Amino acid sequence: MGEWAHPDDDTSIIGPCGVWHQLYGVKCGVIQVTRGEGGGNAAGNELGPDLGLRRENEDRVAHYRSGTVDIFNLDRIDFFYNQSAPLTQYFWDEQETLRRVTRVIRETQPEIYIGFTPTLAAGHGNHQQAGRLIWEGVLAAADPTMFPEQLKGPHALSTWQVKKVFSGGSTAGTGGTTTAANCTTGFTPTGVDTVAGVWTGYNSPYTWPAGNSQAQTAGTPKIWQQVADEGRAAYPTQSRVMYKGVSVPACPRFGMTESFVPFQPNSSTAAGRDDAILFGAKKPDPGGLPLGTLEYITFSRFYNVAGEPFQATVHLKAPHGKLAKGNVALTVPAGWSVSGPQQVKEKPSADLTFTVTPAANATVDQNAKVSALYTTKHATGYTDNVVRIVAAAEGRFQRWGNWAEYDQWLQNTAPQANRLGRSQAIQSMGIGQTIDVPVVVHNWSTQPQTGAVSLDLPADFTIDAASKPYDVQPGADQTVTFKLTNTDTTLPANQNVSIPIHTATGTETLTLTLVPTTVIPQATPVVDGKAEPGEYPGQTLDLGRIWQGAATCTGVDDCGVSSTGEGSTAKVSWSDDALFFFIHVRDDYQSYAVTPAECVGHWQADSVEILLDPRGNASEALKDTANTFKLGVFPFTQSGGPCWERDADNHQGYSSGALDTGNAPGVQVASTAQWVGSNETTVPHAYAGGGYDLEVKIPLADLPAAVDPSRLGLNITPYDNDDTSAPGTTTLRHIDMSTRLAWSALGSVQSDPYRWGLATLPGYTPPSDRSTTPTPPNVSNPNLNGALSPQTIAQSARNGVPISGRVPTDDLKILSSKVRPTGVDLVTSSKGTGTARAFLTSGQLAAIPVWTTSCTTDPPPDYGFTPCAITDGATPPWSPNMSGHLVNQATQAITRGVQHWTIPLTAAQRAQLKDQGHLLVSYETTRNEVQAFDIRIA
């Protein structure tokens, strides 16, 4: 089972699952927490639930050929790009999501679990939380005290122990191959995680069609890597394009982070086999222990000090009967000591505890592996786990925001995930300012620790004391705080600086981000697209720094810079209760012009986003951009003038024109950009004057809270898209190929308010009745209810796992269904009340093609993945009928007893049902329980 946050996060398993399915009979499944409704749509105008339906199909298409036909969507809302697991928990209803994950695990009983890391290294907060749900779900599914209602009643499940977990493990190493089967043979990890791989050079059942553009011999098999690369591209709504290359074999590898069964270490030849990931879980381990034997190690503590002993316990359990008589011995790193081997008696289980003492000179801030070998007369079983050696007196920068919350999760919820590492030390400050740097000294040892904390300062910094003392008792903390001052008011080219923090026995490095600062003066601008004298007397802000997409810049007058003139800049003033912006963008190529319906997803066309954090503390409050105002401005549209929208903020959605949702009242925009009148590249697309000017008014009442005039978070980020036409075509596309610039330019700065610049507004006082507490965030577009997805209903009816992992019911019965000339008549009987939704479908519904192709011999199950012409790869129409597969639908309020109801049909619709016609019915009770039916009709 794999688990991810969005469709297209999960493509790493397409090739491996195909091989495992074909060679070893293994079935893969995917848990998708969301359907990606909050993302952009580069292929159509669907948003919200309509986009969720389309993206669900893309994911099913990507995986279908690998045998991964079970994709369990949990119906959580996909809201916007962020880097906050706590914000994700806020929108996802954390406990309900875990409840659904737990039900799906208990229903499907996966042996192996694969997915994202739970650490902040996952980036997207949705990815972080999806990674956490792996660790939490594995624990919950095996725990009878978690969601005990799932374990009783007419639909009672049993607890389930996942055997292996691959979430956040390292796959770095040397050796192995990509050119032959058993591709991890000879591979040596650089870290302590066991790594399993699989070769994707095996022939798949899918063949090259005649006339293919890749010039491959018709009828010869595609290798699994080809199938994987084609599937990885099957997300046109996500700006993916049809894969037209020829793949070479690869060796995808997975780093194991938890195992409850014996396995083969990478030093073993067997570990190099392409089925090694299955050992002990799906296939017997080559050591010979019976399949289903549990063997794993736990420790009395994870963080340990050199020279001080701790306990390691080896847990053994027979799958049935008793364990074979034998002994267990531990292997520890060189220089460490361990108590002697222990006997295993003929009992159903055993827990054997050893004393381990790290070497006195054991390396600190490093994981160390402890392994166990269970030896019987006829078999052996290997397992290992890791501890971390830390400084006796460890000084860590005091965590805040998402970093503090993550460390608390490790401590309180998933201690085993400590092997992946705690949070990094991160902070930001305005140039020329002074901040506190608190350092928490923790004593991990059994003896009192004394010493001093000191900081290594880079150039242009001063501190209030060279060092400060600590005296800490065992297990206790002491905080020492420094005053740190940046003495240079010029923003450096590299905004991140490193500051090592030292104690007597340890070191940690603080990454400090320097952000620009400005003073916003009071003036009286008029929004007319011109910066008249006196309207913007403040500092000119440099917007010519690139933070993403530098490779797509072309020429010397592109991407906000110029060799012959001024680059992209901005000036800001305030007047009354509003901010005014005059923004000059240097650009040499006018991008795709959007329609009013496309005035969202500003990164898919030329645009400028203005980002405002009214209190300057959104990151500290664990809400990130949900506590901010972000206005994306398109300088021109197909209608001529500009349009604007709010994205990934406190109230995202359309903000101008006929689609205005009222989330930015009073915003005014003037633009000098004039559309060239065509999205064809045959027309010159140069901006008149080498760019454009924007003048924007933003009423401060539109912000989610009152502005703190001493600390306003501010950033301005131009997005530059050039020629986005597909190869062989001359039409610009609404697709993300942007270069991204900013005043404060750091990776992912659009989601990190703590990395924005800081502004003050001398003389400004917000109205006394304006709250300093941000309003609850509104993401505008809801998520799709799985009871409205024909593909989800068909799957639930087939495999019995309830829609979205919700509570099942059997209240509704379909007594009869009959196709008549004017409709499909249904007779149902129900024990209670609720809502039934019926969908009539035709054709192959499980994987509806996402590309058009001119190949005439590319039938199912290849589903049009191969081009036969350079112009192939357009997206077939999707809405409103799922590319013609949704014939009709109806909703019926269900009451207790027998009911007769009809789904009307035209003659043409009735004829459609002759092609694999199905009646799909979902039922939701008033208690939110679900049922699914799939009836073949003709």
Summary of the structure (lengths in Angstrom):
residues: 938
radius of gyration: 30.1
end to end distance: 35.2
largest distance: 92.1
contacts: 3361
relative contact order: 0.10
helix: 18%
strand: 32%
